[in-house]
Amino acid sequence: MTAAGLIFSNIHDKCIPEMTARRTMASLPFGGRYRLVDFTLSNMVNSGINKVGIVTHNNYRSLMDHIGNGKDWDLARRSGGIMILPPFVTAYENPRANQLYTTRLEALMGVREYITHCDEDVIVLSDSDVVCNIDLSDVIDSHEAQGADLTLVTKRMKISTDGVRGSKVIVYSNDRGVITDFVESTPLMTEEYDVSTNIMVFTRTFLVSLLDNAISHGYTEFYHQALPFVMPTSKLCIYRYDGYYNAISSLEHYFAANMELLCGCVRGELFGNRERPVYTKVRNTAPTKYAEGAKVENSLIADGCIIEGTVENSILFRGVHVKKGTTVRNCIMLQNSCAGENVTLNCVIADKNVIIRDDKVLSGSENLPFYIAKGKMI
């Protein structure tokens, strides 16, 4: 089956308002040199999907700068390739013209014409807050084998211990893997459930029909209005994914998800499969310079950094400068940030171009990291 992809870049921006004030969730830096969208894009490209649309809302300049023409993901193509889908791109034929979407279903309605003009058999949908390395071609094969109209990827997890703030969509199914109900999680749910990863494969014609039904009925909710309406007459199935999975849902969870990368087993699951590499924008910068007396332990250091002090259990993005006498412990420092001399940092998230002047002591905690906004000087 041929497939095209759709990625939602803005749906979860409100989860981390501190870091998405000037960028989309899709362009949120992660893991030293990546953006969150890299994982979803790589999953699609590694599965043979070479036509991808990215649904945007606002603040997508940094996303466009990161993706460019898509050449780093082999998506710089005359036929197919990557396409940014901003609001109102087809306002004359869009049922939601001049209305910014607020839900997943409304976002799909806004790009209905893009979907109808696709020639592919299936459309693969994914959010941009997902961190995993999944073989989507296996999901598509399962979709075809079951003769499904929709195949939803789920992850078996405990709601109360998965580190995710807010409710999740729990998916109930029968012994044949056919979906029977969708339920919002509550704090009282403590057992393991099949939780939606928001990665799904739609038969294209079925997706168009679903959107037309939702438009005619005035629906705005995807899981609780549009899908239940077609459930009695359609075949909706699940695909259980058992690999590493994370969905960024808060600043605390962003901090924890980055810190998990310091564990070799997590890095192995995400980056250890040579058949499914994670691609990102390539930058030709100099290697990191470690000055005499510098000490680095259990950290991820991107290229272009200058380390003169001590770095422990931390993630440093490109161009970070840690000066003499400074200790950076359990921190995330984004691109081109700088910690001056004799500075002590613990559980700090420093956004891009942050400058921390000499002799400062800043400390947060694992549950409440100290965040410094982009471009600030302390």
N, C-alpha and C positions, 0 to 999 in steps of 0.2 A: 504494500500500500504506500502511496506517496503521501507526504505530510508537510504541512506548513506550521509555523509556530507563532504564538502570540504571547508577549510578556507584559504584565502590568507593572508599571514603574512607580506609580504614585499611591496605590491603594492604601499602603500601610505607613504613609508619611507621619501620621499623627501619633504613631507608636513611639517615635523618637524625635519629638519636636525640637529638642536641643540641637540635633545634628542635621535635620532636614529643613531647616529654615532657609538654606540657600542651595539645597540639592535635593534630588529625589532619593527615595530609598534605594533605587537601583544603582545609583552612583556612590553609595556609602562605602568608604574605604574599609577594607577588611583583610586581616592576615598579613600585613606588611607590604604587599604590592598589588593586591587585587581590589576589585569593586564587587559588590554583591551580585551585580548582573552577570559577572564573569562566569559564575557557577551555572546559572540557568542557560546562558548562551552556549557554554561549552557542552552541557548536557545535550542540547539540541544538535549542535554541530557534530558531536561525536556519534550521534544516532542517525546521521545522514540527512538531517533537516537543513536545507540550505536556503530557505525562504522564511524570514522572521520579521514580524512587525512588533514594534515596541510602543505600547499605548501610553501616552504621556498626558499630564494634566498641567503642571507648571514647574518652574525651577529646573528645566531640563537642559540648560546650557552646559553644565558640567557633564551631563550624560552624553550629549552630542560630542563634546570635546574628547571624552574617553573613547567612544565607539568609532568616531570618524567615519570612514567609508566601510568599516568592517573587515579590513584586510587582515587584521591580527587573528580573526576567527575564520578566515577563508570565506568571507561573505561579501567581498568586493566583486560582485558579479553583474553582468548585463541582464541575465535572466535570474530572477529571484533575488538573493542577497538580503540585506537588512534595510528596514524602512522605519523611520520615526513617524508615529501617528499622533500628531498633536490634536487638541480639541478643534472641532469645527472644520476639519480638513475637507469635508464634503458637506458643508452646511446646507447646500441647496437640496440634497437628497437624504439628509440625516433627520430621523424622527425626533432627535433631541437637539436640534440646532439651537445654538446660543445658550445652551444649558451645560454647565460644568458637571461632570458626573460625580456622584458621592458614593456609589456602590459598584460592586463588580459587574452586576447586570447592566447598570446604566453605562458603564465603560464599554461593555460589549455592544450595546445598542449604538454607541457612538462610532464604532468601527464596523458596523454591519456591512457596509458596502465593500470594505476591504475583504471581508470574509466571503461575500458572494462572488467577488471577482477572482478568488483563488480557484485554481483548477485541481488542487490536491484532494485526495480522498478524505483525509482526516486533518483536524486542527488540534494541535497540542497547545494547551493553555498552561501558564505557570506564573506564579507571583515572583517578585524579585527579591523577597526577603528570605528565600530558601537557600540553605547551605547544605548541599549533598552532591554526590557523584552517582547518578542513576543512569542505567542503560534504558533510554526511552524507547529504543527499537524493540526491546523485550515487552514493554508495556503495549506498544502498537501491535505486536504479534498476538499478545493475549487478547487485545480488543477485537482483532480480526477473528481469532479462533472461537471466541465466545459469541460472535455475531452481535456485539453490543452496540448500542447507540452512544453510550458514554462509558468510559472506564476511568474511575477515580482512584488515584494512588493514595493509599492510606499507610499510616505508621502506627504500629501497636505500641502504646505508651500509657503511663500513668499520668492523669491530668494534674494531680496535686504535686508531682515531683519532677515535671518536665522543665521547670524553670521559666515557663511562658506566662506572662501576665495577660489577664483578660480571658475571655471565653474562647473555646475552640469548637469546631464542628465535629461532633461524634457521628460516625457512620455505622448504622446497623445493617446487617446483611444476613441472608439465609445460608444454608450449608453449600449452596451452589455459587456463592459469591455474588448474588443479585441483591442490590440495595433495596432495603425495605423502609428505611426512615432516616431522617437527619435530625439531630438534637443538639442544642447548645449546651456546652458543658457548664457545670456549676462547681463551686468549691467543695460541695459535699460528695462529689464523685471521686473516689479514691482507688478504684480498681483500674485494671488495664482496659483500654478501649481502642477501637480502630478510629484514629483521628485523621481527618482530611489534611493532606499536605498542600492542597490547592494546586496540585499538578494533575491535569486531566486530559484525556484524549476524547475528542468528539468526532463522530462522523459529521462531515461538513454540512451535508444537507439537513441533518437532524438539528445541528446548531442553529442554522438559519431559521428553521421551523420553530425552534424553541424561542428565539428572539422575536419572531413575528407574533407568536402567541402572547409573549410577555408584553409586547407593545400594545396589542389589542386589548389586553386586560388591565393595563396600567400598572403592571407589577414593577417593583423596584428591588426586591430581594431575590438573590440567586438560589440559595439553599432552601429557603422556607416558603417561597412562592412559585418561582419558575419551574424548578425541578419537581416538586410534589405534584404540580398540575399535570405533567406529562408522565409521571411515574407509572400509573396504571396501564398505559398503552405503549410503554417503551421498555427497553432492556438496559438498565443502569447497573454496571458491575463495578467491583473493587479489584484493585491490584495491591497486594500487601508488599510493601518495601521493607526489607530487614537490614539495610545498611545504615551508615551514619546519616543523621538528619538533624538539622537545627533550623528554626524559624525565628528571626530576630524580632522581638516584640517590645523591648524597652531598652533604655540606656544601660541598666544593670545587666540585662541579658546580652546586649552587645558586648559589654566588657567580659562577661563570663564565656561567651562563645569564642572570642579572640583568645582568651587565656587557655581554652581547651586545646588550641593548636600547639601549645607547648608540650602536649602529650604526644609521644611518637606514634601511638596506636591510632589516634585521631588523624594525624597528618598522613599516616599510611592509608587510611580509608579514603581520604579526600584526594590525595595527590599521588598515591603509590601505584595506581593502575596505569601502566604505560599506554594501554589501548584507549584510555579515556583521560587524557591530560586536561588540566584546567588552563585555558588560554586567557591572556590579558594583554593590555596595551604594552608594547615593547618600548622601553626607553633606553637609549644608549648613553648610560652614565658611568662614571668611574666607579671602581670597587670601593668598598668602605675602608676608611683609614683608621687603624688602631694605633694610637700613640703609645709611646713608652710609658708603662705604668697603668695602662688601661686594663680593666678587668670586666669580662663578660661571661655570664653564666646562665644557661638554660633560657636563651632568648632567641627571637627571630629578628635579624638585622637585615634590612634591605640595602641595596647598593647606594652609593653616594653619601653615606653617613661619615661623620667624624666622631670617633669615640676617644675621649681623653680621660673620662672618669670611670665609674662603676655602673654596670647595667646588669640587673638580675631579674629573671622571670618576667621579661618585658618584650613588647613588640614595637620595633622602630621602623617607620616607613622611610621612603627615600629622602635623603638630604637632611636628616636629623643631626643636630650637633649637640653632643654632651661634653661640656667643658671640664677642666681640671677640678678635682675636689668634689665633684658632683656625684650623687648616688641616685640612680633611677631604679626603683624596685616595684614590681607588679604594676607596670604602667603601659599605656598605649600612647605613643607619640606619632602623630600623623605628619605628613610630608612637610619638610622645610621648617619644622619647629626647632626651637633652640632652648636648652637649659644652661644658664650661665654658670659661673664658678661658685663652688661651695653651696650648691643647691641640693636639697633633699626632697625627693618626690616618692610618694607611695600611693598606689591605687589612684592614679591620675590619668585622665584622658585629655590629652592636649590636641586640639584640632589643628588644621593646617596653618602654617605661618604664625604659630604662637611663639612669643618670646617671654621666657621667664628670667628675670634679671638676677644678678648675683645675690647670694646669701638668703635665699627664700626657702621656707619649709612649707610644703603643701602635702596634705594627706587626706585621703578618703578612706573608704573601706570596700570590701568586695561586694557588699550589698548596696553601697551608696558611693560609687566612685566620684572623685572630684573632677568636674568637667570644666574645661577652659575653651570658650568659643573661638571660632576661626578668626585669626588675625589679631587676637588680643595680646596686650603686653601686661605682664604682672611684675 
